[in-house]
Amino acid sequence: MAGGIRDIYGHTVTYVPEDLVYVERLFTDLRTDDGFVGDEFTLQSLGCLIGEILVRTDGGRWSTAAPRRGVREDAGLAVVLPNGRTVNPIRAAYDRADRGADSSVIRFRQVALAS
């Protein structure tokens, strides 16, 4: 996904919070009147990119959990943050795709990090 953002926007992903601006742009650009046109791979890749920012920048760590059967946005991965919260960045990507800008991934990070 980092390569896709570089190819589309000319931005090299460095896994810092500012990269989420480009993630938001990609969600906006992949949205039509009929909804989000990206596929499952795209959504899971974007979710992993969001999670990796939480890990590399914010001191989180990846954690595995048993995936819930039949729940498409549950890949069995979560990020545990230093504040004790466990968040699901892959679900955040699905929420952004389904609900549009009302589910901003930038806001997801802000809420996740709030004490």
C-alpha positions, 0 to 999 in steps of 0.5 A: 500500500505504501508503494501505491500511495507513492505511485498515486500521490508521489508521497513516500510513506514513512509511517508517521502521522502525516501519512494519514492525510494521504490515507484519507485522500486515498479513501476519498478518491476510491469513493463513488456515488455507489460507495467505496470501490476498493477491494478487501486487499486494499482495505486490509492493507490500509488498515495495516498501514494505519496500525504500523503508524501506531506501532512505529510512531506511538509506541504500540505493538501488534497483538493477535486475537482470535478472529471473529467468524464472519466478520470481514474486518476482523483479521485477528490483529490489533494494536495495543497502545502504551495507554492500555487501549487495544484498537483495531486499525483494520476495522478503522479502515473498513469503517472509513470505507463504509461511512466516509469522512465521518469515520476519519482515520486521523480521528481514529488515531487521536481517539486511540491515543487520548488518555 
